[in-house]
């Protein structure tokens, strides 16, 4: 207790010194862990963005502008599905346009 009182008067805290040492020791590993998590997150986000865009451009090449309109309406319908009744309307219109586009292509 004497040393704790002495360090407190001097302005040092033994607990703070041990904590600072532990933080300085662990800090690079935490940074590496966050970088790894960031890379994994970017991988999943990249895949969830690039794959729909590939499908969108593939549908445009295969079916043309009607396929593109159908996929955009399906996307908007998916956004509004649980919010408004118009989401269901967008999905139905999207399916109808898709059927027409695939039948005549």
N, C-alpha and C positions, 0 to 999 in steps of 0.2 A: 504494500500500500504506500510505503514511503516513496518508492520510485514513481508510482502513478501520480502522487501529489507533487513530486519534484518536476516531472515532465509537464504536468498541468501548469505549474507556475512558470516554467520556461516557455511554454506555449506549444509543446509537443504532446500529442496523444499517442500512446503506444498502439491503441486500437486503430487509429487512423493511419499510422505508419504501416501496420500489418495489412490493412485494407488497401492502401495505396500500392503496396508491393504486390498484393494479389491481383489487383486490377491491371497494373503494368505488366504482370506476367501473362495474364489471360487475354489481354486486349488484342494482340495480333491474331489469336485463334478465333476470337469472336468476329473480327473483321473478315477473316477467311471464310468463316461459316456464313456470314451475311452475303459475301460475294457468291458463294456456291448457291445459296437460296435464290439470289437474284438471277443467276444464270438459269436455274431450273424454272423459275417463274417466267423468264423471257422465252424459254423453250416452249412452255405450255401456251403462253399468250401468242407466240409466233404461229404455232400450229393451229390455234383456234381462229386466227385471222387469215392466214394464207390459204388454208384448205377451202373455206367458203369462197374466197376470191377465185381460186382455181376452178371451182364448180361454176361460178358465175360466168367466167370467161369461156369455159368449155360449153356451157349452155348457149352463150351468145354465138359461138362459132357453129354449133350444131343446129340450133333452131333459129337464131337471129334475134331481132329486136323483140319479138313476142316472148321468147324465152327469158330475155333480160327483164322485161316488164313483169312477167310472172314471178320471177325470183325476187324482185324488189318488193312486189306486193306481198309475197309470202313473208319476207323479212319484216315489213311494216305490220303485217298481221300478227306475227310472233311477238312484236313489241307491245301491241295493244290488246293481246288476247285476254289477259287477266284484268285489264284496266277498263276497257270499254267494249261494248257489243260490236263496234265497228271492226274489231280485230277478227271476229269470225267472218264478217262480211268480206274483209280483205282476203282471208284465206280461201273462201269459197270462190271469189273472183279469180284469185291466183290459180286455183286448181282448174277452173274452167278455161282460162287462157292457156294454161300448160297443155291441157288435153287438145285444144284447138291447134296449138302450135305443133305438137308432136304428130297429130293426125295428118296435117298438110305438109309436113316436111319430108 
